[in-house]
Amino acid sequence: MNTQEHRQLSYVLRFESLFDGGRALAFECDAGGHVDLDSLSERAKLNYLYARTVIGRDYAVPRVELH
């Protein structure tokens, strides 16, 4: 994959619910899974911080996915 193709890919960091298979939270990120908190709305930022806090209790360890 060349540099041009790599730049055009978009990624999301996906937190799957441990209890409801259809429920998940997903946030745009880079290939390394880093989310730009400054680009999130206030509600999305709160959801992201919550999901990170409850990994292993409500949400599985997040994974980076191509979007």
Secondary structure, 3 states (H helix, E strand, C coil): CCHHHHHHCCEEEEEEECCCCCCEEEEEECCCCCCCHHHCCHHHHHHHHHHHHCECCCECCCEEEEC
